[in-house]
């Protein structure tokens, strides 16, 4: 069975979400994802003004494929 390399809970998850929110604020990006090397989405956030995001599984697969290349 494939499992994520890291699991975020409690305070660690909150810190990850805060980092994603800060990234969105400072860069003006629409979406922010925290993805591990296996392609699991560990945390995600979208800007308030962003349209409906694409499916997370396709974005995570793309990010993991790029990291493996």
C-alpha positions in Angstrom: 0.0 0.0 0.0 1.3 3.4 -0.9 1.4 6.0 1.9 2.4 9.6 2.2 6.0 10.2 3.3 4.7 12.8 5.9 1.4 13.2 7.6 0.5 16.7 9.0 -1.7 17.0 12.1 -2.5 19.7 14.6 0.0 22.5 15.0 2.2 21.2 12.2 -0.8 21.3 9.8 -1.7 24.8 10.9 1.9 26.0 10.3 1.8 24.4 6.8 -1.5 26.2 6.0 -0.2 29.5 7.3 2.8 29.1 5.0 0.5 28.5 2.0 -1.6 31.5 2.9 1.5 33.7 3.1 2.6 32.4 -0.2 -0.7 33.3 -1.8 -0.7 36.8 -0.2 2.9 37.6 -1.3 2.9 36.1 -4.8 -0.7 36.7 -5.9 -1.0 33.1 -6.9 -4.4 31.5 -7.1 -3.6 28.2 -5.5 -0.9 26.7 -3.3 -0.2 23.0 -2.7 2.1 21.2 -0.4 2.9 17.9 -2.2 5.2 15.1 -1.1 7.5 13.2 -3.5 5.0 10.5 -4.0 2.3 12.9 -5.2 0.2 13.1 -2.1 -1.4 16.4 -1.4 -0.5 17.2 2.2 -2.2 20.6 2.4 -3.8 23.0 -0.1 -5.2 26.5 -0.1 -6.8 28.7 -2.6 -7.0 32.5 -2.8 -10.4 34.0 -2.0 -10.7 35.5 -5.5 -9.6 32.3 -7.3 -12.0 30.5 -9.6 -12.8 26.8 -9.0 -9.5 24.9 -8.9 -8.6 22.0 -11.1 -8.8 18.5 -9.5 -6.1 18.1 -6.9 -5.2 14.6 -8.0 -4.2 15.8 -11.5 -2.1 18.7 -10.1 -0.4 16.4 -7.6 0.4 13.9 -10.3 1.9 16.6 -12.5 4.0 18.0 -9.6 5.2 14.5 -8.6 6.1 13.7 -12.2 8.1 16.9 -12.5 9.9 16.2 -9.3 10.8 12.7 -10.5 12.2 13.9 -13.8 
